[in-house]
Amino acid sequence: MNINRTKRFFVSTVLILLLQTSLQTTASAQGVMLRASGAVNESVAGTATGMPLDAAGTLVWNPAGISALKKNEMSVGLGLIQPHTRVSTTFAANGQLIGSTKGEAGITPVPTMAFVWRKCPRSPFTYGISMAGVGGASSLYPNEITNPMSGRSANVIVLQVTPTVAVQVTERLSVGVAPVIDLASLNINPMSLGGSATAAGSLITYGTKYAWGGGFQIGTFYDFQNHFKAGFMFKSPIWAEDIYFTGTNGANQPEARSFDLNLPMTFSAGISYDGFQNTVIGMDVRYFDYAHTAGFKDGLVSTTVAGLGWESIWSIHLGIEHTFSKKLKGRMGYCWNENPIPGRSAMLNVSAPLMMEHVLSFGVGYTLARNLELSLTYNHAFEASVTGPIPGTPFNVTNTVSADTVAAGISKKW
């Protein structure tokens, strides 16, 4: 492969993806964090910590796993998510419906880019970098007179860059480490975080700015050399600068407000088995510590919205890849995760109803030319809902959400 041509392609790809990501909004399945990165990883429901199939998924879910990738790899991809949301208001006493509003967020893009490189097959060092949308939300509810919880919207963007190095310590064991650099934007209308739960305490926002954050992740990968492989990943909280908003408050006066919002500490452990002919199966178990994360851990404190009121959650990811021929691979995955939003916090999360629990994925990989593979995937996040009180009123609010995703990616190996 021509090195100069590769470098030019890599730099161009980074610039294109930076532009794409600046326009991105997403829907999620593990709270605010996306369950997968790239079309291959999406097709096996995010399974990657102990089953490194491609660069994009492995860099996000286990930095040590890139040592197990057999070749250098460069990949780019794009996912398209169609969320289906609804917010309904009912009387708490008898459940009588007052109003129900369907969301109109539309289709949203999620770009990914990943690059893994080893100087030579005998080198103990493997290097990589990933840049992708790893979290977010999107919602838009038209204003309807019959529904007091309508007329709301949200756009949340989380872009993550992970420059990574992995070391093959022994024939079986590798370790990896990566600094994590995040760039996030949050825009909610009306904005009540950090203010009163009443309408007078909300901001009608007309501006927000991106916030930078950082942390680190470390991982281990172990090959038992009997068809079993295992991995473990720890990602620190992402400590971010305050989200900043400007807008108009309930008294129709200009106001600026900031809010401390970080991303949760994450653990992921995984195992895989490739003893079946042309088949590899794997499972990941993950933990997201929302209950101890600034911006998520607190909910309604007296009449002040101190946070989103989320709970920590576990998730389980199952994936399988089968090679049918030299050109064709089939993939399938299933993800289950707990709902992070308890009923008491339903009203605080109308604009970001991120409580989908069951996701089923299907995908294929097709070799277009030598070492050039096209991957396609589709998944469906099944409908989930949460109901809770609207404080200070005789009403309940119900948030309902499901989503469909298609993704495509292309990878070059050498």
C-alpha positions in Angstrom: 0.0 0.0 0.0 1.4 3.5 -0.9 2.1 5.2 2.5 1.7 8.8 1.2 -1.6 7.9 -0.4 -2.7 6.2 2.9 -1.8 9.3 4.9 -3.7 11.6 2.6 -6.7 9.4 2.7 -6.5 9.2 6.5 -6.3 13.0 7.0 -9.1 13.7 4.5 -11.3 11.1 6.3 -10.7 12.8 9.7 -11.7 16.2 8.3 -14.8 14.9 6.7 -15.9 13.1 9.8 -15.3 16.2 12.0 -17.7 18.1 9.8 -20.3 15.3 9.9 -20.1 14.9 13.6 -20.6 18.7 14.2 -24.1 18.1 12.7 -24.8 14.9 14.5 -27.7 14.0 16.9 -28.3 10.4 18.0 -30.6 8.1 19.8 -29.2 5.7 22.4 -29.7 2.3 24.0 -27.5 2.4 27.2 -28.8 5.7 28.7 -26.9 8.5 27.0 -24.1 6.1 25.8 -24.4 4.3 22.4 -24.1 0.5 22.7 -21.8 0.1 19.6 -19.4 1.8 17.3 -19.4 1.2 13.6 -21.4 -1.2 11.4 -19.6 -4.4 12.3 -19.8 -3.7 16.1 -23.5 -2.6 15.7 -24.4 -5.9 13.9 -23.2 -7.9 17.0 -25.0 -5.6 19.4 -21.8 -3.9 20.6 -20.0 -7.2 21.6 -16.3 -6.4 21.5 -14.4 -6.5 24.8 -13.5 -10.2 24.4 -14.4 -10.5 20.7 -12.3 -8.1 18.7 -13.8 -8.2 15.2 -12.9 -4.8 13.8 -11.0 -1.6 14.6 -14.0 0.7 15.4 -15.7 -1.5 18.0 -12.5 -2.7 19.6 -11.0 0.7 20.1 -14.1 1.9 22.0 -14.7 -1.2 24.1 -11.2 -2.6 24.8 -7.9 -0.8 23.9 -5.9 -4.0 24.5 -8.0 -6.0 21.9 -6.4 -4.2 19.0 -3.3 -6.5 19.5 -5.5 -9.4 18.5 -6.5 -7.9 15.1 -4.6 -9.8 12.5 -4.0 -6.9 10.1 -3.7 -3.2 10.0 -7.0 -1.6 9.4 -8.6 1.6 8.4 -12.4 2.0 8.4 -15.1 4.6 8.0 -18.8 4.3 8.5 -22.1 6.0 8.9 -25.2 5.0 10.8 -28.8 6.4 10.4 -31.1 6.3 13.4 -34.9 6.9 13.3 -36.2 7.3 16.8 -40.0 6.9 17.5 -41.0 8.9 20.6 -44.3 9.9 22.2 -45.1 11.9 25.3 -48.5 11.6 27.0 -50.2 13.3 29.9 -52.9 11.6 32.1 -54.7 12.3 35.3 -52.9 10.5 38.1 -56.1 9.5 39.9 -57.8 7.6 37.1 -55.4 7.4 34.2 -57.6 9.5 31.9 -55.7 10.8 28.9 -55.4 14.5 28.5 -53.1 14.7 25.5 -50.6 12.6 23.6 -47.9 14.0 21.2 -45.8 12.1 18.7 -42.2 13.1 18.3 -40.8 14.4 15.0 -37.0 14.2 15.5 -36.4 12.7 12.0 -33.4 10.6 10.9 -30.1 11.4 12.5 -26.5 10.5 11.4 -23.8 8.8 13.4 -20.3 8.8 11.8 -17.4 6.6 12.8 -13.7 6.4 11.9 -11.0 4.0 13.2 -7.4 3.3 12.3 -5.2 0.5 13.7 -1.5 0.0 12.7 1.4 -2.3 13.7 4.8 -1.5 12.3 5.5 -5.2 11.6 3.9 -8.6 12.6 6.7 -9.2 15.2 6.3 -5.8 16.9 4.8 -6.0 20.4 3.2 -2.6 20.0 -0.1 -1.8 18.2 -1.4 1.7 17.7 -4.8 3.0 17.0 -7.1 6.0 17.0 -10.9 6.2 16.9 -13.1 9.1 16.4 -16.9 8.6 16.6 -20.2 9.7 18.1 -20.5 7.6 21.3 -23.5 9.1 22.9 -26.4 11.5 22.5 -30.1 12.0 22.1 -32.6 13.8 19.8 -36.2 14.6 20.2 -38.7 17.2 19.0 -42.3 17.4 20.1 -44.7 19.9 18.4 -46.6 22.2 20.7 -50.2 21.0 21.3 -52.7 22.8 23.4 -54.2 19.6 24.9 -50.8 18.3 26.1 -48.9 20.4 28.7 -45.8 18.3 28.2 -45.6 19.0 24.5 -43.5 21.7 22.8 -40.2 20.3 24.0 -37.0 19.4 22.2 -33.4 18.2 22.8 -30.2 17.7 20.9 -27.3 16.0 22.7 -24.0 15.3 21.0 -21.0 13.4 22.4 -17.9 13.0 20.2 -15.1 10.9 21.5 -11.5 10.6 20.3 -9.3 7.8 21.7 -5.6 7.6 20.6 -4.6 4.1 21.8 -1.5 2.0 22.3 -1.6 -1.8 23.1 1.4 -3.9 24.2 1.7 -7.7 23.7 3.2 -8.5 27.1 3.3 -12.3 26.7 2.2 -14.7 23.9 -1.3 -14.7 25.6 -1.7 -11.4 27.4 -1.9 -7.9 26.0 -2.7 -4.6 27.8 -3.8 -1.3 26.3 -4.3 2.3 27.4 -5.9 5.3 25.8 -6.5 8.9 26.9 -10.2 9.8 26.1 -11.0 13.2 24.7 -14.7 14.2 24.5 -16.5 17.1 22.9 -20.1 17.5 23.9 -23.1 19.8 23.3 -26.4 19.9 25.1 -29.4 21.9 24.0 -32.7 21.4 25.7 -35.9 23.5 25.3 -37.2 24.5 27.8 -34.0 24.1 29.9 -34.7 23.5 33.6 -31.4 21.9 34.7 -29.9 24.0 37.5 -33.2 26.0 37.9 -36.6 25.7 39.4 -38.9 22.8 38.3 -41.7 25.4 37.6 -42.2 27.0 34.2 -40.8 30.3 35.6 -37.5 28.5 36.4 -37.0 27.2 32.8 -34.9 28.8 30.1 -36.1 29.1 26.5 -32.6 28.6 25.2 -31.2 30.3 22.2 -27.5 29.4 22.6 -25.2 26.8 24.0 -21.5 26.0 23.5 -19.5 22.8 23.1 -17.8 21.5 26.3 -14.5 19.7 26.4 -13.9 16.7 28.7 -11.3 14.1 29.3 -10.6 10.8 31.0 -8.8 7.5 30.3 -9.5 3.9 29.6 -7.4 0.8 30.2 -7.9 -2.8 29.1 -6.5 -6.3 29.1 -7.0 -9.1 26.6 -6.1 -12.7 27.2 -6.0 -15.6 24.6 -6.4 -18.9 26.4 -5.2 -20.6 23.2 -8.0 -23.2 23.5 -10.5 -21.2 21.4 -11.5 -19.0 24.4 -10.5 -15.3 24.7 -11.4 -12.8 27.3 -11.1 -9.1 27.9 -11.7 -6.4 30.5 -12.0 -2.6 30.1 -12.2 0.2 32.6 -13.2 3.7 31.5 -12.9 6.5 34.0 -15.6 9.1 34.3 -15.3 11.8 31.7 -14.7 15.0 33.6 -16.0 17.9 31.5 -16.2 21.6 31.8 -19.7 23.0 32.6 -22.3 23.1 29.9 -23.2 26.7 29.3 -26.6 28.1 28.2 -28.0 31.5 27.3 -31.7 32.1 27.0 -34.8 33.8 28.2 -36.3 32.9 31.6 -39.9 32.7 32.8 -39.9 36.5 33.5 -38.9 37.1 29.8 -35.5 38.3 30.9 -32.2 37.3 29.4 -30.3 34.8 31.6 -27.1 32.8 31.4 -26.7 29.5 33.2 -24.1 26.7 33.5 -24.5 23.1 34.6 -22.0 20.4 35.7 -22.6 17.3 33.5 -20.0 14.5 33.2 -20.2 11.0 31.6 -20.2 7.9 33.8 -17.5 5.5 34.8 -17.8 2.3 32.8 -16.7 -1.3 33.2 -16.9 -3.9 30.5 -15.9 -7.6 30.6 -16.2 -10.0 27.7 -15.5 -13.5 26.5 -15.6 -15.2 23.1 -15.3 -18.7 21.6 -14.2 -19.6 18.1 -14.1 -23.4 18.3 -17.0 -23.9 16.0 -16.2 -24.1 12.3 -16.1 -20.6 10.7 -18.0 -19.2 13.7 -17.2 -16.9 16.6 -19.6 -16.1 19.4 -19.1 -13.7 22.3 -20.7 -11.9 25.2 -20.0 -8.6 27.0 -21.3 -7.5 30.4 -21.1 -3.8 31.2 -21.8 -1.4 34.0 -22.6 2.3 33.7 -22.3 4.3 36.9 -24.9 7.1 36.3 -25.9 7.1 40.0 -22.6 8.7 41.1 -22.0 11.0 38.0 -22.5 14.7 38.2 -25.6 15.8 36.3 -27.2 12.4 36.4 -27.1 11.4 40.1 -29.4 14.0 41.5 -33.0 14.6 40.5 -35.6 17.0 41.8 -34.3 18.5 45.1 -37.2 20.4 46.7 -38.2 22.6 43.7 -34.7 22.7 42.1 -33.8 20.5 39.2 -30.3 19.4 40.4 -29.9 16.7 37.7 -31.7 14.1 35.6 -32.2 11.6 38.4 -30.8 8.5 36.7 -29.8 5.1 38.2 -26.7 3.0 37.4 -27.4 0.2 35.0 -26.0 -3.2 33.8 -26.1 -4.3 30.1 -25.6 -7.7 28.4 -24.4 -8.0 24.8 -24.5 -11.2 22.8 -23.0 -11.5 19.3 -22.2 -14.1 16.6 -20.3 -14.0 13.3 -20.3 -16.8 10.8 -18.2 -16.9 7.6 -20.3 -18.5 4.8 -17.6 -18.1 2.1 -14.4 -16.2 1.3 -16.6 -13.2 0.4 -19.6 -13.4 2.7 -20.0 -13.1 6.5 -23.3 -13.0 8.5 -23.6 -11.4 11.9 -26.3 -11.2 14.6 -26.6 -9.7 18.1 -28.9 -9.0 21.0 -28.5 -6.3 23.7 -30.4 -6.0 27.0 -29.8 -3.2 29.4 -31.6 -1.9 32.5 -33.7 1.3 32.3 -31.7 4.2 33.9 -34.8 6.4 34.3 -37.0 5.6 37.3 -40.6 6.7 37.3 -39.9 9.6 39.8 -37.6 11.1 37.1 -40.0 10.7 34.1 -40.9 14.4 34.0 -37.2 15.4 34.1 -36.4 13.3 31.0 -39.3 14.2 28.6 -36.9 15.7 26.1 -34.4 12.8 26.3 -36.4 9.5 26.9 -33.4 7.2 26.8 -34.8 4.0 28.4 -34.8 1.4 25.6 -34.0 -2.0 27.0 -34.1 -4.6 24.2 -32.2 -4.3 20.8 -31.9 -7.0 18.1 -29.3 -6.6 15.3 -28.5 -8.3 12.0 -25.7 -7.6 9.6 -23.5 -8.9 6.7 -20.0 -8.3 5.5 -19.1 -8.6 1.9 -15.6 -8.6 0.4 -15.6 -6.2 -2.5 -11.9 -6.8 -3.4 -8.9 -8.2 -1.6 -8.8 -6.9 2.0 -11.7 -4.5 1.2 -14.9 -5.2 3.0 -18.3 -3.6 3.0 -20.5 -4.1 6.1 -24.2 -3.4 6.4 -26.4 -3.7 9.5 -29.9 -3.2 10.7 -31.2 -3.2 14.3 -34.5 -2.5 16.1 -34.8 -1.2 19.6 -38.1 -2.4 21.0 -40.6 0.0 22.5 -40.1 1.0 26.1 -41.9 3.4 28.4 -41.8 5.0 31.8 -44.5 6.8 33.7 -44.2 9.2 36.7 -45.7 12.2 38.4 -45.5 15.8 37.3 -44.6 17.4 40.7 -47.1 20.0 42.0 -49.9 18.8 39.6 -52.5 16.1 39.6 -51.0 14.7 36.4 -48.7 11.9 35.3 -46.4 11.9 32.3 -45.5 8.8 30.1 -42.5 8.7 27.8 -42.5 6.1 25.1 -39.6 5.3 22.7 -38.4 2.8 20.1 -35.9 3.2 17.3 -34.6 1.7 14.0 -31.0 1.9 12.8 -29.2 1.1 9.6 -25.5 1.4 9.3 -22.8 0.9 6.6 -19.1 0.8 6.8 -16.1 0.1 4.7 -12.7 -1.2 5.9 -9.4 -1.6 4.2 -6.9 -4.1 5.7 -3.2 -4.7 4.8 
